Amino acid sequence: MVLGLLTLELRIDQAHSLKEKRRVLNGLRDTVRGKFNVSIAEVEAQDVWNAAVLGVAVVSNDQRYCNQVLSKVVDWVESLRTCEIEDYTTEFLRTD
C-alpha cells in the first residue's frame, strides 16, 4: 500500500477576514474531494486570514498513480484565481 501526501502552502490575496478565507477554502476543498477522490484538510495557519496550509492524501497500491493524482491536484489549484500556491511538497509512504 502506498500513501501519497501533498502539502500545499497557499496565499489568498482576496481574503480580508477569516470568513472570506473559509469561503474560498470550503469551495476548494469540496471540489478537490469530489473531482480527485482524495482526502483534504486545513492543517496549519487556521487563524491567518490570508494564508492556508492544506494536506491532501491519496491511498493506492501504485506510487505512480498516487503521484499522478497529486500532480493533477497541484495543476488544478494553480489554475484557480482565488488563491496562489506559494510552495508544495509531495511525500510517499510505503507499507509492505
C-alpha positions as CSV (number, residue, x, y, z in Angstrom):
1,M,0.0,0.0,0.0
2,V,1.2,3.5,-0.8
3,L,0.1,6.7,0.9
4,G,0.7,9.9,-1.1
5,L,0.8,13.1,0.9
6,L,0.7,16.6,-0.6
7,T,1.2,19.7,1.5
8,L,0.0,22.9,-0.2
9,E,1.0,26.3,1.2
10,L,-1.5,28.9,-0.2
11,R,-1.7,32.6,-0.3
12,I,-5.3,34.0,-0.5
13,D,-4.9,37.6,-1.5
14,Q,-8.6,38.3,-1.9
15,A,-9.4,37.3,1.7
16,H,-9.5,40.1,4.1
17,S,-11.0,38.2,7.0
18,L,-11.2,34.6,8.3
19,K,-14.8,34.4,7.0
20,E,-13.6,35.2,3.4
21,K,-10.8,32.7,3.8
22,R,-13.2,30.0,4.8
23,R,-15.4,30.7,1.8
24,V,-12.5,30.2,-0.5
25,L,-11.2,27.1,1.2
26,N,-14.6,25.4,1.6
27,G,-15.2,25.7,-2.2
28,L,-11.7,24.5,-2.9
29,R,-11.9,21.5,-0.5
30,D,-15.3,20.4,-1.8
31,T,-14.2,20.5,-5.4
32,V,-10.9,18.7,-4.8
33,R,-12.6,16.0,-2.8
34,G,-15.2,15.4,-5.5
35,K,-13.0,15.8,-8.5
36,F,-10.0,13.8,-7.4
37,N,-11.3,11.4,-4.8
38,V,-8.8,12.4,-2.1
39,S,-8.9,13.5,1.5
40,I,-8.1,17.1,2.1
41,A,-8.0,19.3,5.3
42,E,-6.5,22.6,6.5
43,V,-3.6,21.5,8.7
44,E,-1.9,24.8,9.7
45,A,-2.4,28.6,9.7
46,Q,-6.0,28.3,10.7
47,D,-6.0,31.7,12.3
48,V,-4.2,33.6,9.5
49,W,-6.7,35.2,7.2
50,N,-4.6,35.4,4.0
51,A,-2.7,32.1,4.1
52,A,-3.5,28.4,4.4
53,V,-1.7,25.1,4.6
54,L,-3.7,22.2,3.2
55,G,-2.9,18.5,3.5
56,V,-4.1,16.2,0.7
57,A,-3.9,12.4,0.9
58,V,-4.5,9.5,-1.5
59,V,-4.1,5.8,-1.0
60,S,-3.3,3.2,-3.7
61,N,-1.3,0.2,-4.4
62,D,0.7,2.1,-7.1
63,Q,3.0,5.0,-6.3
64,R,2.8,6.3,-9.9
65,Y,-1.0,6.6,-9.6
66,C,-0.6,8.5,-6.3
67,N,1.8,10.8,-7.9
68,Q,-0.5,11.4,-10.9
69,V,-3.4,12.2,-8.7
70,L,-1.5,14.6,-6.5
71,S,0.1,16.3,-9.6
72,K,-3.4,16.9,-11.0
73,V,-4.5,18.4,-7.8
74,V,-1.5,20.8,-7.9
75,D,-2.2,21.7,-11.5
76,W,-5.9,22.4,-10.8
77,V,-5.2,24.5,-7.7
78,E,-2.6,26.5,-9.8
79,S,-5.3,27.3,-12.3
80,L,-7.5,29.0,-9.7
81,R,-7.7,32.7,-9.4
82,T,-8.9,32.7,-5.8
83,C,-5.5,31.6,-4.3
84,E,-1.9,31.1,-5.2
85,I,0.4,28.2,-4.4
86,E,3.5,29.6,-2.5
87,D,5.1,26.1,-2.0
88,Y,4.2,22.4,-2.1
89,T,5.8,19.1,-1.1
90,T,4.9,15.6,-2.0
91,E,5.8,12.5,0.1
92,F,5.1,8.8,-0.3
93,L,4.9,6.3,2.4
94,R,5.0,2.6,1.5
95,T,3.8,-0.2,3.8
96,D,4.6,-3.7,2.8
